Amino acid sequence: MNSNQRSIKSDLLDLYKMVLQHRDLFDKSIAKRLKYSPNEVEQALEIEQSNERKKNISKPKKETNTSHITDIDQLRSYYNSDLKQLYDHSLDENIKAEILKSHSLDELKRFYAIISSVQLSNNTRKKEIVDMLRYYFNDESRTKSLMKNW
């Protein structure tokens, strides 16, 4: 299989995962068709994991291109499109680990600083920061009401 075919199959799998994650945004007739797990789709597409792709996955990026995120609306959008995947139970744990590795600790601390003025301790881990972002965005309306009364 040539690299274009492998890339197309990989892109199709990634698209299926994204649509599956946001199935509530689609018409019910489309959502009903999302009955297969990502592993089943991967097997159906017969995706071959080449050594080159494995090498690319194992090399985490030091920081993703998130310098444009400066306010809470941009952060909310980025969280929903990228970081929220860490809590998708249908994704493989290795993929979740790679997503977390692709973000630097400083980058995540900068994200946290957008939603809170509370300084994080030096020993705060990446996963803890992502959890804080999750708690914030999952219960944003309650957080806003608490901040008004603060």
SULGI-V825116 format. One record per run of one state. SS is the DSSP state (A for helix, B for strand, O for the rest). FROM is the first residue (numbers start at 1). TO is the last residue. Records with the same first field share a line. If there is no record, write none. Layout:
SS=FROM-TO ; FROM-TO
This chain:
O=1-2 ; 22-22 ; 26-27 ; 32-37 ; 46-50 ; 59-71 ; 82-82 ; 88-92 ; 102-104 ; 116-125 ; 139-139 ; 150-150
A=3-21 ; 23-25 ; 28-31 ; 38-45 ; 51-58 ; 72-81 ; 83-87 ; 93-101 ; 105-115 ; 126-138 ; 140-149
